[in-house]
């Protein structure tokens, strides 16, 4: 009996030694995945909070390199080459270090960064890009350090930093036009109706050669036995932008009629608005 009790006690003691209490991290980890044009951008960082402290010029000294967050170093990963500060940055992962001052930050994208802390020996040759970004004062305190992808376009974003009463942003430009143009060139060797349609709509939205977009949308419509109302809607917009108002009105009316048949009130309203703008209603 004593042996059984002793064995039970040993098991309980063993469990108590190996058990761990889980508590929230003081600087929680965040991972953000953002598609910018055709490029996947992933941001990984930890988020410290103010907790009544003075941050910039205090906890984070001015004119000294900061790991830009807490715990493991902040890391950004690009699936394709991008442009930062007028410099081409190759696809891959980079540590983000910053050197804040009261009026601006130096934001550094550093290759081969350590997991935590500063590189033991800083190597300027590993700096993929360095940008000086203006500090914008905020009217309220941002309690927790926050990074974000702001002002997204077809081929760019602003990488934002917010903490205390400070906002800083660094422009990142992707190679969307180069990627899409290469894709169009490849596909146009044997394009189908959807390829012509996609190419035409891209040229419209990217403000490229509108006459070429008009040729492509016409080919797309011709290759469809029954073009859809959304396809005809894009045709009307392309025609309008090319200066062919008569063709734009005709396509918009066809689109609106099909949208009514399909019960799509949104497209009916969009076409009505355009027809009024073009003086057809």
C-alpha positions in Angstrom: 0.0 0.0 0.0 2.8 2.4 0.9 4.5 1.7 -2.5 1.2 2.6 -4.3 0.9 5.9 -2.3 4.5 6.7 -3.0 4.2 6.0 -6.7 1.0 8.2 -6.9 2.8 11.0 -5.1 5.8 10.8 -7.5 3.4 11.0 -10.5 1.6 14.0 -9.0 4.9 15.7 -8.3 6.2 15.0 -11.8 3.0 16.5 -13.3 3.3 19.6 -11.2 6.9 20.2 -12.2 6.2 19.9 -16.0 2.9 21.8 -16.0 3.1 25.4 -17.2 0.7 28.3 -16.5 -0.2 30.2 -19.7 -0.6 33.9 -19.4 -1.1 36.6 -22.1 2.1 38.0 -23.7 2.8 41.7 -22.6 3.7 42.4 -26.3 1.4 40.2 -28.4 2.5 38.9 -31.7 0.7 39.9 -34.9 1.0 38.6 -38.5 -0.5 40.5 -41.4 -0.8 39.2 -44.9 -1.6 41.7 -47.6 -1.9 41.4 -51.4 -0.5 44.5 -53.1 -1.3 44.3 -56.8 0.0 40.7 -57.5 2.6 40.7 -54.8 2.1 38.9 -51.4 3.5 41.0 -48.5 3.7 39.4 -45.0 4.4 41.4 -41.9 5.4 39.8 -38.5 6.0 41.8 -35.4 5.2 42.1 -31.7 3.2 45.0 -30.2 4.3 46.7 -27.0 2.0 49.1 -25.2 2.6 52.5 -23.7 1.5 51.7 -20.1 1.9 55.3 -19.0 5.4 55.6 -20.4 6.9 58.3 -22.6 7.7 56.4 -25.8 9.7 58.4 -28.3 12.5 60.3 -26.7 12.0 58.1 -23.6 11.5 54.3 -23.9 12.6 54.6 -27.6 15.6 57.0 -27.6 16.0 59.5 -30.4 18.8 59.0 -32.9 19.4 55.4 -31.9 18.5 52.2 -33.8 15.3 50.6 -32.6 14.2 47.0 -33.3 10.7 48.5 -34.2 8.5 46.5 -31.8 9.3 44.0 -29.1 10.5 40.4 -28.7 11.6 38.9 -32.0 12.6 41.5 -34.7 10.0 42.8 -37.0 10.1 41.0 -40.3 8.6 41.8 -43.7 8.5 39.3 -46.6 7.9 40.0 -50.3 6.9 37.3 -52.8 8.2 39.4 -55.7 10.7 42.3 -56.2 9.5 45.7 -55.0 10.7 49.3 -55.0 11.4 51.1 -51.7 12.8 54.6 -51.7 13.6 54.4 -55.4 15.6 51.2 -54.9 14.8 47.8 -56.1 14.4 45.3 -53.2 14.5 41.6 -54.2 11.9 39.1 -53.1 12.6 37.7 -49.7 12.5 38.5 -46.0 14.0 41.6 -44.3 14.2 42.9 -40.8 12.8 46.4 -40.2 14.9 48.7 -38.0 14.2 52.4 -37.4 16.0 55.4 -36.1 13.4 57.8 -34.8 13.8 61.5 -34.2 11.2 64.1 -33.3 10.6 65.1 -36.9 11.5 62.0 -39.0 12.4 58.4 -38.9 15.0 56.5 -40.8 13.4 53.2 -41.8 15.8 50.5 -42.8 15.1 47.2 -44.5 17.9 44.9 -43.5 18.7 41.5 -45.0 19.8 38.5 -42.8 18.6 40.1 -39.6 19.0 38.2 -36.3 15.9 36.6 -34.7 16.0 39.1 -31.8 17.9 42.3 -31.2 20.4 44.2 -33.3 23.0 42.5 -35.6 26.2 41.9 -33.6 28.1 43.6 -36.4 26.0 46.0 -38.5 26.8 45.5 -42.2 25.8 48.3 -44.5 26.0 46.0 -47.5 23.0 44.1 -46.1 20.8 47.3 -46.1 18.4 46.6 -49.0 16.8 50.0 -48.7 16.7 53.0 -46.3 14.0 55.7 -46.3 13.6 58.9 -44.4 10.0 59.3 -43.5 8.3 62.4 -42.0 6.6 62.2 -38.6 3.0 63.2 -38.6 1.5 64.1 -35.1 -1.7 62.4 -34.1 -4.4 64.1 -32.0 -4.7 61.1 -29.6 -2.5 58.5 -28.1 -2.2 55.2 -29.8 -1.7 52.9 -26.8 -0.3 49.8 -28.6 2.3 49.9 -31.3 0.6 49.3 -34.6 1.8 48.6 -38.1 -0.5 48.6 -41.1 -0.8 48.6 -44.9 -2.4 51.9 -45.9 -3.6 53.6 -49.1 -3.6 50.5 -51.2 -3.6 51.0 -55.0 -3.0 48.6 -58.0 0.7 48.8 -57.5 1.5 50.4 -54.1 0.9 50.7 -50.4 2.1 52.8 -47.5 3.7 50.8 -44.7 2.4 52.6 -41.6 3.8 52.9 -38.1 1.7 54.3 -35.2 2.5 54.6 -31.5 2.0 57.3 -28.9 1.0 60.4 -30.9 3.2 59.6 -33.9 2.4 58.3 -37.4 5.1 57.5 -40.0 4.6 55.9 -43.4 7.0 54.4 -46.0 5.8 54.0 -49.6 6.3 50.5 -51.2 5.7 50.1 -54.9 5.2 46.7 -56.5 5.9 45.7 -60.1 2.2 45.2 -61.0 2.3 46.8 -64.4 5.4 44.8 -65.4 3.8 41.6 -64.2 0.4 42.1 -65.8 1.9 43.3 -69.1 4.1 40.2 -69.2 1.1 38.1 -68.5 -0.9 39.8 -71.2 1.9 39.4 -73.7 2.1 35.7 -72.9 -1.6 35.1 -73.0 -2.2 37.2 -76.2 -0.4 34.5 -78.2 -3.7 32.6 -78.0 -6.2 34.6 -75.9 -9.8 33.7 -75.2 -12.7 36.0 -74.5 -11.9 36.2 -70.8 -8.3 37.0 -71.5 -9.3 39.9 -73.8 -11.8 41.1 -71.2 -9.3 41.0 -68.3 -6.7 42.8 -70.4 -9.1 45.5 -71.5 -10.4 46.1 -67.9 -6.9 46.3 -66.6 -5.9 48.9 -69.2 -9.0 50.9 -68.3 -8.3 50.9 -64.6 -4.5 51.4 -65.0 -5.1 54.4 -67.4 -3.1 52.7 -70.2 -3.7 52.7 -73.9 -7.5 53.1 -74.1 -7.7 52.4 -77.8 -6.1 49.0 -77.3 -8.5 48.4 -74.4 -11.3 49.2 -76.8 -10.0 46.6 -79.4 -9.7 44.0 -76.7 -13.2 44.5 -75.2 -14.7 44.3 -78.7 -12.9 41.0 -79.3 -14.1 39.7 -76.0 -17.7 40.7 -76.7 -17.5 39.2 -80.2 -16.3 35.9 -78.8 -19.2 35.6 -76.4 -22.5 34.4 -77.8 -24.3 36.1 -74.9 -22.2 38.8 -73.3 -23.1 39.4 -69.6 -24.3 42.8 -68.3 -21.1 43.3 -66.4 -19.0 42.8 -69.5 -21.2 45.3 -71.4 -20.8 47.7 -68.5 -17.1 47.7 -68.9 -17.4 48.1 -72.6 -19.5 51.3 -72.0 -16.9 52.7 -69.7 -14.0 51.9 -72.1 -16.0 53.5 -75.0 -16.7 56.6 -73.0 -13.1 57.0 -72.0 -12.0 56.6 -75.6 -14.4 59.4 -76.6 -16.9 57.2 -78.4 -20.0 58.4 -76.5 -22.5 56.9 -78.9 -21.0 53.5 -78.5 -20.8 54.0 -74.7 -24.5 54.8 -74.6 -25.5 51.8 -76.7 -23.4 49.4 -74.5 -24.8 50.9 -71.3 -28.4 50.5 -72.5 -27.7 46.8 -73.4 -26.0 46.3 -70.0 -29.0 47.9 -68.2 -31.5 45.8 -70.0 -29.7 42.5 -69.2 -29.2 43.7 -65.6 -32.9 44.3 -65.3 -33.6 40.7 -66.6 -31.1 39.4 -64.0 -32.6 41.4 -61.2 -29.3 43.2 -60.5 -30.4 46.6 -59.2 -26.8 47.7 -58.6 -25.9 47.5 -62.2 -29.2 49.0 -63.3 -28.4 52.0 -61.1 -24.8 52.3 -62.3 -25.9 52.3 -65.9 -28.6 54.8 -65.3 -26.1 57.1 -63.6 -23.7 56.9 -66.6 -26.5 57.4 -69.1 -27.5 60.6 -67.3 -23.9 61.8 -67.3 -23.7 61.1 -71.0 -27.0 63.0 -71.7 -28.9 59.9 -72.8 -31.6 60.1 -70.0 
